[in-house]
Amino acid sequence: MCHPTHLHLLHLNRCKPKPLPPFLSSISATDPSDKSPVRKQCVRLISLLSASHGNALAPHLSKLLAAVLRRLCDADSAVRLACVAAVSSISSHITKPPFTSIVKPLVDALVTEQDYNAQTDATPCVAVAIDSASDPDVVYLRKVLLPKAEKLLRSNNGFKAKAAGLALVGSVVGVGAVSGRDTVGKLVGCLVGFLGSEDWAARKAATEALVKLAAVEVDEGES
């Protein structure tokens, strides 16, 4: 089982490729009976491994993502925040696989998750995967992710993390994945609907997404 001191050992003795599979299995094997610092540090190790080994971890991408996803329901918010940081590190350093190989499992988890805490942190995971990627697939984001995000936002019962979902839309807009009159019109209608929300965080996220969208439209109009 992983121990926090492995952080220091890994920093000093960079893992070689051959020991990686059993090491990854070890840090992925945490469960709720393990103490919170252990669970958190095991997720943080994923961030460190991604930054240290980059594309050498490409064959193990699915295992890394699975380890992160299973911790999104963790009772400790610090563990869930570590998951967001881990996804950011994965997306920015493991660039050999297609972008969809990283974001699709996260999106699939997001649309099926019912736990509020998991929704609240799964959504930023998708957002940071987009923000950290060197070459996000804008076609996938526009045609697949954006419609799913809009559907979640319009849901009255299943999806509660509205502010996080609106921030995710802002990330999609920010990488230039929203274009076309129909797409923009539908999105504006969705965002404007949240400007009167009782949730201050949702109003703020909707406003920020609209500002990003306006900036993108101005840039396209001037080009």
DABEL-V207545 format. One record per backbone hydrogen bond with DSSP energy under -0.5 kcal/mol. NH is the residue of the N-H (numbers start at 0). CO is the residue of the C=O. Records with the same first field share a line. If there is no record, write none. Layout:
NH: CO  CO
This chain:
1: 25
5: 2
6: 3
7: 4
8: 4
9: 5
10: 6
11: 7
12: 8
19: 15  16
22: 18
23: 19
24: 20
25: 21
26: 22
27: 23
28: 24  25
33: 30
37: 34
38: 34
39: 35
40: 36
41: 37
42: 38
43: 39
44: 40
45: 41  42
46: 42
47: 43
48: 44
49: 45
50: 46
51: 47
52: 48
53: 49
55: 52
56: 53
57: 54
59: 56
60: 57
63: 59
64: 60
65: 61
66: 62
67: 63
68: 64
69: 65
70: 67
71: 68
73: 70
76: 74
78: 75
79: 75
80: 76
81: 77
82: 78
83: 79
84: 80
85: 81
86: 82
87: 83
88: 84
89: 85
90: 86
91: 87
92: 88
93: 89
94: 92
100: 97
101: 97  98
102: 98
103: 99
105: 101
106: 102
107: 103
108: 104
109: 105
110: 106
111: 107
112: 108
118: 114
119: 115
120: 116
121: 117
122: 118
123: 119
124: 120
125: 121
126: 122
127: 123
128: 124
129: 125
130: 126
131: 127
132: 128  129
137: 135
140: 136
141: 137
142: 138
143: 139
144: 139
145: 140
147: 143
148: 144
149: 145
150: 146
151: 147
152: 148
153: 149
154: 150  151
159: 157
161: 159
164: 160
165: 161
166: 162
167: 163
168: 164
169: 165
170: 166
171: 167
172: 168
173: 169
174: 170
175: 172
176: 171
178: 176
183: 179
184: 180
185: 181
186: 182
187: 183
188: 184
189: 185
190: 186
191: 187
192: 188
193: 190
194: 191
196: 193
199: 197
202: 198
203: 199
204: 200
205: 201
206: 202
207: 203
208: 204
209: 205
210: 206
211: 207
212: 208
213: 209
214: 210
215: 211
216: 212
217: 213
218: 214
219: 215
220: 216
221: 217
222: 218
